[in-house]
Amino acid sequence: MYSLIKSILFFIPAERAHYFAMNSLSFLSRIGVLKYFFTTNYQPVSQFGLDFRNRLGMAAGFDKNAAYLHVLEDLGFGFVEIGTVTPRPQEGNPKPRLFRLKSEEALLNRMGFNNLGADAVVENLKKYRKNQMIVGGNIGKNKDTPNESAFLDYEICFEKLFPYVDYFVINVSSPNTPNLRELQEKDMLLKIIETIEKKQNQFGLQKPLLLKIAPDLNENQLDEIVYVFQNSILEGLIVSNTTIDRSIIADYSSYEAMGNGGLSGKPLADKTNSIISYLKSKDASMPIIGVGGIDSREEAENKMALGCELIQIYSAFIYKGPQLVDVLTM
């Protein structure tokens, strides 16, 4: 069934197809029929002091504005990470900015943190009558905010989303915001985390704080990430964001005209697994949410064998369809 739907959707530009498909599913969710088409497997997982109804999450970037939480809950996801959310609304990079690499079952995006801004996202979160699904908030900085002031943007997003999400993710690893990845440097990262810690102390309530890293870091940079984890309130990592490495595509020349952006999907599996393995060798106690190239039960089990209690998907959902949720939560 999905192969037919996909063949139709793939005639439509990728970004437009995304909203068409999700708005259609949203209609089915609103009238109460969507959940009857999909079975949710409940194999609860406890992590970060939270109880997830199953191990599978939708990665950040799919539901940037918290507009489709009911849909994703009906489809069976155990958790959804909204965002990346910035303090002010942001259009992102010029279109087209999302492309399919069909032969590789991959995506290339240069979205650029397009979102409605923290205030609008909060209004959407208020409309979501939370059931059993965990919601995470992935936060970032506006494009025109200089890196030396970036910590203030993260603080604003943290404060505004705090009452409405279950955990937070610091995103300093997207390749599509100029100079953003520089914030993965130890001192700048610690400044962001310390600012959030002070704000959290004011609330008098602790919510898990995670860090999403790039898959393109070298071992010295990864060692710094381990140091930050061990010397801050970070409770875990998300490994990983999209990559700028084109060598993971067998014949990238046929896609070169698509231009710059981050690659995700099936080719990313080995790269992310290698990073997870390295990080776990440095600190086996470090909780990691594995994301990157998970398109089958076998690959999900690979991530778990490396020590990931939780996993996320995005690109594979586009290529495999909603039935993949059932496969990965069995």
C-alpha positions as CSV (number, residue, x, y, z in Angstrom):
1,M,0.0,0.0,0.0
2,Y,2.7,2.5,1.0
3,S,4.7,1.8,-2.1
4,L,1.8,3.2,-4.2
5,I,1.4,6.2,-1.9
6,K,5.2,6.8,-2.0
7,S,5.3,6.7,-5.8
8,I,2.7,9.5,-5.8
9,L,4.4,11.5,-3.1
10,F,7.7,11.2,-4.9
11,F,6.3,13.1,-7.9
12,I,5.9,16.1,-5.6
13,P,8.9,18.2,-4.4
14,A,10.1,16.8,-1.1
15,E,9.2,19.6,1.2
16,R,5.8,20.1,-0.3
17,A,5.2,16.3,-0.1
18,H,6.0,16.3,3.6
19,Y,3.4,18.9,4.5
20,F,0.8,17.3,2.1
21,A,1.3,13.9,3.7
22,M,1.3,15.1,7.3
23,N,-1.7,17.4,6.8
24,S,-3.6,14.5,5.3
25,L,-2.7,12.2,8.2
26,S,-3.6,15.1,10.6
27,F,-7.1,15.1,9.2
28,L,-7.5,11.4,9.7
29,S,-6.2,11.8,13.3
30,R,-8.6,14.6,14.1
31,I,-11.6,12.5,13.0
32,G,-10.3,9.7,15.1
33,V,-9.7,7.0,12.5
34,L,-5.9,7.0,12.1
35,K,-5.1,5.1,15.3
36,Y,-7.2,2.2,14.1
37,F,-5.0,1.6,11.1
38,F,-1.8,1.2,13.1
39,T,-1.0,-1.0,16.1
40,T,1.3,0.3,18.8
41,N,3.6,-2.1,20.5
42,Y,4.1,-1.2,24.2
43,Q,7.5,-2.2,25.4
44,P,8.2,0.5,28.0
45,V,11.7,1.9,28.4
46,S,12.9,4.0,31.3
47,Q,15.6,6.5,30.6
48,F,16.6,9.9,32.0
49,G,14.0,9.4,34.7
50,L,11.2,9.3,32.1
51,D,9.0,6.4,31.1
52,F,8.8,6.0,27.3
53,R,6.0,3.8,26.0
54,N,8.4,2.3,23.6
55,R,12.0,2.9,22.4
56,L,11.2,4.5,19.1
57,G,11.2,8.3,18.6
58,M,10.8,10.7,15.7
59,A,13.9,12.8,15.3
60,A,14.0,16.5,15.4
61,G,13.4,18.3,12.1
62,F,10.3,16.3,11.2
63,D,7.8,18.2,13.3
64,K,9.6,21.5,13.7
65,N,6.6,23.4,15.1
66,A,4.8,20.7,17.3
67,A,2.0,20.7,14.7
68,Y,1.7,16.9,14.3
69,L,2.1,15.4,17.7
70,H,-1.3,13.8,17.7
71,V,-0.5,12.2,14.3
72,L,2.8,10.8,15.5
73,E,1.3,9.5,18.7
74,D,-1.4,7.7,16.7
75,L,1.2,6.1,14.4
76,G,2.8,4.6,17.5
77,F,5.9,6.6,18.3
78,G,7.1,6.4,21.9
79,F,8.4,9.9,21.8
80,V,8.8,12.9,19.4
81,E,11.5,15.6,19.4
82,I,10.1,18.8,18.1
83,G,12.2,21.6,16.6
84,T,14.7,22.8,16.2
85,V,13.1,25.8,17.8
86,T,14.6,29.3,17.8
87,P,13.6,32.3,19.9
88,R,12.3,34.3,16.9
89,P,10.5,33.0,13.8
90,Q,12.9,32.0,11.0
91,E,12.2,31.3,7.3
92,G,15.3,29.2,6.9
93,N,17.3,28.9,3.7
94,P,15.9,29.5,0.2
95,K,13.8,26.7,-1.5
96,P,14.3,24.1,-2.8
97,R,16.2,22.9,0.3
98,L,15.1,19.3,0.8
99,F,16.1,16.6,-1.7
100,R,15.7,12.8,-2.1
101,L,18.7,10.6,-3.0
102,K,16.4,7.8,-4.0
103,S,19.0,5.2,-5.0
104,E,20.6,5.6,-1.6
105,E,17.4,5.9,0.5
106,A,18.9,9.2,1.8
107,L,17.9,12.8,2.1
108,L,19.9,16.0,1.7
109,N,18.6,19.1,3.5
110,R,19.7,22.6,4.0
111,M,16.6,23.8,5.8
112,G,18.3,26.3,8.1
113,F,16.2,26.0,11.3
114,N,13.0,27.1,9.6
115,N,10.4,27.4,12.4
116,L,7.6,29.6,13.7
117,G,9.6,30.7,16.7
118,A,9.3,29.7,20.4
119,D,6.1,31.6,21.1
120,A,4.1,29.9,18.3
121,V,5.5,26.5,19.1
122,V,4.4,26.9,22.7
123,E,0.9,27.7,21.5
124,N,0.9,24.4,19.5
125,L,2.2,22.5,22.5
126,K,-0.7,23.9,24.6
127,K,-3.1,22.4,22.1
128,Y,-1.6,18.9,22.5
129,R,-3.5,16.9,25.1
130,K,-0.7,14.7,26.2
131,N,-1.4,11.0,26.5
132,Q,1.5,8.5,26.8
133,M,4.0,10.0,24.4
134,I,7.1,11.8,25.6
135,V,7.9,15.1,23.9
136,G,11.4,16.6,23.7
137,G,12.3,20.1,22.8
138,N,15.3,20.6,20.4
139,I,16.5,24.2,20.8
140,G,18.9,26.3,18.8
141,K,19.9,29.9,18.0
142,N,18.7,32.3,15.3
143,K,20.9,32.6,12.3
144,D,21.7,36.3,12.9
145,T,22.7,35.7,16.6
146,P,26.5,35.8,16.9
147,N,28.0,32.8,18.5
148,E,29.3,34.8,21.5
149,S,25.6,35.6,22.3
150,A,24.2,32.2,21.4
151,F,23.8,31.1,25.0
152,L,21.1,33.7,25.4
153,D,19.0,32.2,22.5
154,Y,19.2,28.8,24.1
155,E,18.2,30.2,27.5
156,I,15.1,31.9,25.9
157,C,14.0,28.8,24.2
158,F,14.6,26.7,27.3
159,E,12.5,29.1,29.5
160,K,9.6,29.3,27.1
161,L,9.3,25.6,26.4
162,F,10.1,24.4,29.9
163,P,6.4,23.9,31.1
164,Y,5.5,21.9,27.9
165,V,8.2,19.4,27.1
166,D,9.7,16.5,29.0
167,Y,13.3,16.8,28.0
168,F,15.6,19.3,26.1
169,V,18.2,18.9,23.4
170,I,20.9,21.4,22.7
171,N,21.4,21.5,18.9
172,V,24.8,22.9,18.0
173,S,25.5,20.4,15.2
174,S,23.3,21.3,12.2
175,P,25.5,22.1,9.1
176,N,22.9,24.5,7.7
177,T,23.3,27.5,10.1
178,P,26.6,29.3,9.5
179,N,29.2,28.7,12.2
180,L,26.8,26.8,14.4
181,R,29.0,23.8,14.7
182,E,31.7,26.0,16.3
183,L,29.5,25.9,19.4
184,Q,30.5,22.2,19.9
185,E,33.8,23.6,21.1
186,K,34.2,22.8,24.9
187,D,34.2,26.3,26.4
188,M,31.3,27.6,24.3
189,L,29.3,24.5,25.0
190,L,29.9,24.7,28.7
191,K,28.7,28.3,28.6
192,I,25.4,27.3,27.1
193,I,24.9,24.4,29.5
194,E,25.8,26.5,32.6
195,T,23.3,29.2,31.5
196,I,20.6,26.6,31.1
197,E,21.5,25.1,34.5
198,K,21.0,28.4,36.2
199,K,17.6,28.9,34.6
200,Q,16.6,25.3,35.6
201,N,17.6,26.0,39.2
202,Q,15.2,29.0,39.2
203,F,12.4,26.7,38.2
204,G,13.2,24.3,41.0
205,L,12.5,21.3,38.8
206,Q,14.9,19.3,36.8
207,K,14.3,18.2,33.2
208,P,16.8,16.0,31.3
209,L,19.2,18.0,29.1
210,L,20.8,16.2,26.2
211,L,23.3,17.3,23.5
212,K,23.0,16.4,19.8
213,I,26.3,16.1,18.1
214,A,27.6,16.0,14.5
215,P,28.8,12.8,12.9
216,D,31.8,14.6,11.5
217,L,33.7,15.2,14.8
218,N,37.3,13.8,15.1
219,E,38.4,11.8,18.1
220,N,39.9,14.9,19.9
221,Q,36.6,16.7,19.5
222,L,34.7,13.6,20.7
223,D,37.0,13.5,23.7
224,E,36.0,17.1,24.5
225,I,32.3,16.1,24.3
226,V,33.0,13.3,26.8
227,Y,34.6,15.8,29.1
228,V,31.6,18.2,28.8
229,F,29.2,15.3,29.6
230,Q,31.3,14.3,32.6
231,N,31.6,17.8,34.0
232,S,28.1,19.3,33.4
233,I,24.4,18.5,34.0
234,L,24.1,16.8,30.6
235,E,22.3,13.5,31.0
236,G,23.1,12.1,27.5
237,L,23.8,12.5,23.9
238,I,22.0,12.1,20.6
239,V,24.2,10.6,18.0
240,S,24.0,12.0,15.4
241,N,22.9,14.9,13.3
242,T,23.3,15.0,9.5
243,T,26.7,14.7,7.9
244,I,28.6,16.9,5.4
245,D,30.7,13.9,4.4
246,R,29.9,12.9,0.8
247,S,32.2,9.9,0.8
248,I,29.4,7.8,2.4
249,I,27.5,8.0,-0.9
250,A,28.8,5.5,-3.5
251,D,28.2,7.8,-6.5
252,Y,27.6,11.2,-5.2
253,S,28.4,12.9,-8.6
254,S,24.9,12.1,-9.8
255,Y,23.5,14.2,-6.9
256,E,26.1,16.9,-6.8
257,A,23.8,19.5,-8.4
258,M,21.7,19.4,-5.3
259,G,24.3,21.5,-3.6
260,N,25.2,21.9,0.0
261,G,23.4,20.5,3.0
262,G,23.4,17.6,5.5
263,L,23.0,14.0,4.4
264,S,20.8,11.6,6.4
265,G,19.4,8.2,5.9
266,K,20.6,4.7,5.2
267,P,24.3,5.6,4.3
268,L,24.8,7.2,7.7
269,A,24.4,4.0,9.7
270,D,28.1,2.9,9.8
271,K,29.3,6.5,10.5
272,T,27.0,6.9,13.5
273,N,27.7,3.4,14.8
274,S,31.4,4.2,14.8
275,I,30.9,7.3,16.8
276,I,28.6,5.6,19.3
277,S,31.1,2.8,19.8
278,Y,34.0,5.3,20.4
279,L,32.0,7.3,22.9
280,K,30.9,4.2,24.8
281,S,34.6,3.1,24.9
282,K,35.4,6.4,26.7
283,D,32.4,6.3,29.1
284,A,30.2,3.2,29.1
285,S,27.7,4.9,31.4
286,M,26.9,7.6,28.9
287,P,23.2,7.3,27.7
288,I,23.0,7.7,24.0
289,I,19.9,8.0,21.7
290,G,21.0,6.4,18.4
291,V,19.8,8.0,15.2
292,G,21.2,7.7,11.7
293,G,20.5,5.0,9.1
294,I,17.9,3.0,11.1
295,D,15.7,1.5,8.4
296,S,15.2,-2.1,9.7
297,R,14.9,-4.1,12.9
298,E,18.5,-5.4,12.3
299,E,19.9,-1.8,12.3
300,A,17.8,-0.9,15.3
301,E,19.3,-3.9,17.1
302,N,22.8,-2.8,16.0
303,K,22.3,0.5,17.8
304,M,21.0,-1.2,20.9
305,A,23.9,-3.7,20.9
306,L,26.2,-0.6,21.0
307,G,24.3,0.5,24.1
308,C,21.5,2.7,22.9
309,E,18.3,2.3,24.9
310,L,16.4,4.7,22.7
311,I,16.5,5.2,18.9
312,Q,15.1,7.8,16.5
313,I,14.2,7.8,12.8
314,Y,13.5,10.4,10.1
315,S,14.6,9.5,6.6
316,A,13.6,5.9,6.8
317,F,10.1,6.9,7.7
318,I,10.0,8.7,4.3
319,Y,11.2,5.7,2.4
320,K,9.6,2.8,4.3
321,G,6.4,4.4,5.5
322,P,4.4,4.2,8.8
323,Q,4.6,0.4,8.9
324,L,8.3,0.8,9.9
325,V,7.1,2.1,13.3
326,D,5.5,-1.3,14.0
327,V,8.7,-3.2,12.8
328,L,10.9,-1.1,15.1
329,T,8.7,-1.4,18.2
330,M,8.1,-5.1,18.1
